Amino acid sequence: THKRSLWTVAFIHVNTFMSFSCFSTKVLLCLCVQDLVDWRKPLAWQVGLLGEKYDAWVHQPVDRPIRLFGNPLLEAGTKTSWYWVPVVWLPIVFYLSWYCYTTLAKGNTRIVLTSDFSIPVHKYYCIHRFVFHMKPPAHNYYLITLHFLLHGQHHKSPFDGSRLVFPPGLASLVVGTFYVILQNLLPGVLGVSVFVGGLCGYVVYDMIHYYLHYGSPKRGSYMYGLKAYHVKPTLSTRGQVGTPTPQGGSTCVCDMCRVRSV
């Protein structure tokens, strides 16, 4: 019995040592990946220099705010609070919807307005899935930088609430472009009606995206499953969440994934 106890104690010590060694290896790997950039400087002009290491680095999330530009005005333009999206765009949606309804004044008006409402949900999903998640060429500085500015920053800092929705200032450029295109493709008010349906769908899409990160849906509900599906790629073992150290690096905190994703 005494020998069996000694063997049990020895087994526990060996198992603990192996587990600690495995964890230490993960921490060291995480530190190596995170220290590829200087966190004290803007990231926008650094990420393109990572080359082949960019994909691994951008999928190694950190639980900290990130800075893209040194210029305060440029930096401010890349961040926004979630409520500015409905505050800015919904009045335009309501006004243009009423304008289209009163101008067309036909029974099929609502069909025209709502026909494009469901399109953005699929359109934005396809853009997110097949464009934003494309792996940029390893040796193309500009495409890597563009990927990071458009979507990579979201993977790098998924818990930064100021970067989860599209800032209205930047979004206005995209929205204006689509408006001009639709006005040239479709006649008169029909182009406006399709545009307003798309704009409304975009607002709904962006709000759902924010909720999937910061909301607390009821366990077992549809939104709970959608939230779990959405955050799974971000918090996969491919990219353990890291927290910054006082020296500017970061250490792996695996349990944070579970805390933040529930």
Secondary structure as GFF3:
##gff-version 3
##sequence-region A 1 262
A	DSSP	alpha_helix	2	34	.	.	.	ID=ss1
A	DSSP	three_ten_helix	47	53	.	.	.	ID=ss2
A	DSSP	alpha_helix	54	58	.	.	.	ID=ss3
A	DSSP	alpha_helix	72	76	.	.	.	ID=ss4
A	DSSP	alpha_helix	84	104	.	.	.	ID=ss5
A	DSSP	alpha_helix	109	115	.	.	.	ID=ss6
A	DSSP	alpha_helix	118	126	.	.	.	ID=ss7
A	DSSP	pi_helix	127	132	.	.	.	ID=ss8
A	DSSP	alpha_helix	141	147	.	.	.	ID=ss9
A	DSSP	pi_helix	148	152	.	.	.	ID=ss10
A	DSSP	alpha_helix	153	156	.	.	.	ID=ss11
A	DSSP	three_ten_helix	161	163	.	.	.	ID=ss12
A	DSSP	alpha_helix	168	185	.	.	.	ID=ss13
A	DSSP	alpha_helix	188	214	.	.	.	ID=ss14
A	DSSP	alpha_helix	222	231	.	.	.	ID=ss15
A	DSSP	beta_strand	242	244	.	.	.	ID=ss16
A	DSSP	beta_strand	250	252	.	.	.	ID=ss17
A	DSSP	alpha_helix	255	261	.	.	.	ID=ss18
###
